[in-house]
Amino acid sequence: MAWAIKWHPKAYQILKKLPKEILHRVFNRLDMVKEEPFRFLEHYEGERVYKLRIGDYRALIDVDFQNKFLLIRVFDHRSRIYDRT
């Protein structure tokens, strides 16, 4: 069974500003993550979240194991993502 993906509104605002070719890459990766999330997610040191690398972009994700959904809490370029946590 595939996992559901939900977006925090602030993370989704950043996503909407990206060029189409990067959006395509992000959604392709998220399709793979839905099927096998822990193949792609890494535990983020010192926090109770996981990180996902998508080229030069990163997502910090909360995992709800009981309801099988991933909440993308923060999404941004790798140079800015860790300042937002």
C-alpha positions as CSV (number, residue, x, y, z in Angstrom):
1,M,0.0,0.0,0.0
2,A,1.3,3.4,-1.0
3,W,1.8,6.1,1.6
4,A,0.0,9.4,1.3
5,I,1.9,12.7,1.0
6,K,0.6,16.0,2.5
7,W,2.2,19.4,2.3
8,H,2.5,22.1,4.9
9,P,1.2,25.4,3.4
10,K,4.5,27.2,3.6
11,A,6.4,24.3,2.0
12,Y,3.8,24.2,-0.8
13,Q,4.3,28.0,-1.4
14,I,8.0,27.4,-2.1
15,L,7.2,24.5,-4.4
16,K,4.8,26.6,-6.5
17,K,7.6,29.1,-7.3
18,L,10.0,26.5,-8.9
19,P,10.6,26.1,-12.6
20,K,8.7,23.3,-14.4
21,E,11.7,21.1,-14.9
22,I,12.5,21.1,-11.2
23,L,8.8,20.5,-10.3
24,H,8.8,17.5,-12.6
25,R,11.8,16.1,-10.9
26,V,10.3,16.7,-7.4
27,F,7.0,14.9,-8.2
28,N,8.8,12.0,-9.9
29,R,10.9,11.5,-6.7
30,L,7.8,11.8,-4.5
31,D,6.1,9.1,-6.6
32,M,8.9,6.8,-5.8
33,V,8.9,7.8,-2.1
34,K,5.2,6.9,-1.8
35,E,5.9,3.3,-2.7
36,E,9.1,2.8,-0.6
37,P,9.6,5.8,1.7
38,F,12.5,4.5,3.8
39,R,14.6,3.6,0.8
40,F,14.9,7.4,0.1
41,L,14.4,9.1,3.5
42,E,17.3,9.6,5.9
43,H,16.8,10.4,9.6
44,Y,17.7,14.0,10.3
45,E,20.2,14.4,13.2
46,G,18.8,15.9,16.4
47,E,15.2,16.2,15.1
48,R,12.3,13.8,14.9
49,V,12.0,14.2,11.2
50,Y,13.4,12.7,8.1
51,K,15.1,14.4,5.2
52,L,14.7,13.8,1.5
53,R,17.2,14.9,-1.1
54,I,15.9,15.9,-4.5
55,G,18.8,17.4,-6.5
56,D,19.7,20.7,-4.9
57,Y,16.4,20.8,-2.9
58,R,15.7,19.2,0.4
59,A,12.4,18.3,2.2
60,L,12.1,17.7,6.0
61,I,9.3,15.2,6.5
62,D,7.3,14.1,9.5
63,V,6.2,10.5,9.3
64,D,2.9,9.2,10.7
65,F,3.4,5.5,10.9
66,Q,-0.1,4.7,12.2
67,N,-2.0,6.5,9.3
68,K,0.8,5.9,6.7
69,F,1.2,9.5,5.6
70,L,4.2,11.7,5.1
71,L,3.9,15.4,5.9
72,I,6.4,17.6,4.1
73,R,6.9,20.2,6.8
74,V,9.8,22.2,5.2
75,F,10.9,22.4,1.5
76,D,13.6,24.6,0.1
77,H,17.0,24.8,-1.6
78,R,19.8,23.0,0.3
79,S,21.5,26.3,1.1
80,R,18.5,27.6,3.0
81,I,16.6,24.5,4.3
82,Y,18.5,24.0,7.6
83,D,18.0,27.6,8.6
84,R,14.2,27.0,8.5
85,T,14.1,24.2,11.1
